[in-house]
Amino acid sequence: AQSVTQLGSHVSVSEGALVLLRCNYSSSVPPYLFWYVQYPNQGLQLLLKYTTGATLVKGINGFEAEFKKSETSFHLTKPSAHMSDAAEYFCAAGVQAGTALIFGKGTTLSVSS
Amino acid sequence: KAGVTQTPRYLIKTRGQQVTLSCSPISGHRSVSWYQQTPGQGLQFLFEYFSETQRNKGNFPGRFSGRQFSNSRSEMNVSTLELGDSALYLCASSRGTDTQYFGPGTRLTVL
C-alpha cells in the first residue's frame, strides 16, 4: 500500500536560515508528488508538484523540491526562511494527479526572528 | 478565476443527526474530491466524483456519501453523526487528471 512519511512533526528555524522538510513515499510505481501548505483556519495551497520530467521542481514563494527515485524522497527546501513561511506543510502522493491523494501527517514549521 | 468554494464554513450538529456539505469547484473542473482532516488521523481521502459518477472511494463507512450535479457542484452527506466525525472537511477540484485545488473547508463540530 502506498504511504507518505514526513520526518519531524515540528521544525523550527531562524529567519534567514535554510528550510528543509523531509518526505519519503513508498510505492512500486513512481507516483505524482505534491507539497501543500496550510495556514490556520484555511484550506491547502499548492506549493509545487512533480509529475514527470525534471526532478528538481520549483514552486511558489521560493520553495523547491527534488524527486529522488533511488531514495523514494521528495524533500522540500527553501534557502532563506521568512516569518510568513510559518505554517503546516503536507507532502502528498498519488498514482493519479487529480484524485485520491495520500497525505503525510504534516510538518509544522516555526520561524523565529 | 474563482477558487473552490465550500458552504457552510462552520457547522455544529449533535450526535445522531445528519449533515450535508456543499462544494463548488473551479469553473471547468469536472472532478471533485472530498477529504477529512482530523488531528489524530490527518488528511484522509473520502471519495471522488467525476462527471456525476463516483470514480474513487476511500475507506470510510457507508454513513459517508456524496453526489455530483451536472454543473459539477458536489455535496457530501454524513448520516447518524458520531463524535468522531468532528473534523475539517476539505473539497478539492481538478480537471480529472491534473492537480487538485482545495477549498477553505467546512469545520464540522459534533456535540
HADDOCK unambig.tbl for C-alpha pairs under 7 A between the chains (distance, minus, plus):
assign (segid A and resid 42 and name CA) (segid B and resid 104 and name CA) 4.97 0.50 0.50
assign (segid A and resid 43 and name CA) (segid B and resid 90 and name CA) 6.97 0.50 0.50
assign (segid A and resid 43 and name CA) (segid B and resid 102 and name CA) 6.02 0.50 0.50
assign (segid A and resid 43 and name CA) (segid B and resid 103 and name CA) 5.49 0.50 0.50
assign (segid A and resid 43 and name CA) (segid B and resid 104 and name CA) 3.96 0.50 0.50
assign (segid A and resid 43 and name CA) (segid B and resid 105 and name CA) 5.77 0.50 0.50
assign (segid A and resid 44 and name CA) (segid B and resid 102 and name CA) 5.56 0.50 0.50
assign (segid A and resid 45 and name CA) (segid B and resid 102 and name CA) 6.84 0.50 0.50
assign (segid A and resid 96 and name CA) (segid B and resid 97 and name CA) 6.47 0.50 0.50
assign (segid A and resid 97 and name CA) (segid B and resid 97 and name CA) 5.47 0.50 0.50
assign (segid A and resid 97 and name CA) (segid B and resid 98 and name CA) 5.01 0.50 0.50
assign (segid A and resid 97 and name CA) (segid B and resid 99 and name CA) 5.47 0.50 0.50
assign (segid A and resid 98 and name CA) (segid B and resid 94 and name CA) 5.71 0.50 0.50
assign (segid A and resid 98 and name CA) (segid B and resid 96 and name CA) 5.15 0.50 0.50
assign (segid A and resid 98 and name CA) (segid B and resid 97 and name CA) 4.43 0.50 0.50
assign (segid A and resid 98 and name CA) (segid B and resid 98 and name CA) 4.61 0.50 0.50
assign (segid A and resid 98 and name CA) (segid B and resid 99 and name CA) 5.20 0.50 0.50
assign (segid A and resid 98 and name CA) (segid B and resid 100 and name CA) 5.45 0.50 0.50
assign (segid A and resid 99 and name CA) (segid B and resid 33 and name CA) 6.38 0.50 0.50
assign (segid A and resid 99 and name CA) (segid B and resid 48 and name CA) 6.71 0.50 0.50
assign (segid A and resid 99 and name CA) (segid B and resid 100 and name CA) 7.00 0.50 0.50
assign (segid A and resid 100 and name CA) (segid B and resid 45 and name CA) 5.79 0.50 0.50
assign (segid A and resid 101 and name CA) (segid B and resid 45 and name CA) 6.73 0.50 0.50
assign (segid A and resid 103 and name CA) (segid B and resid 43 and name CA) 6.03 0.50 0.50
assign (segid A and resid 105 and name CA) (segid B and resid 42 and name CA) 5.57 0.50 0.50
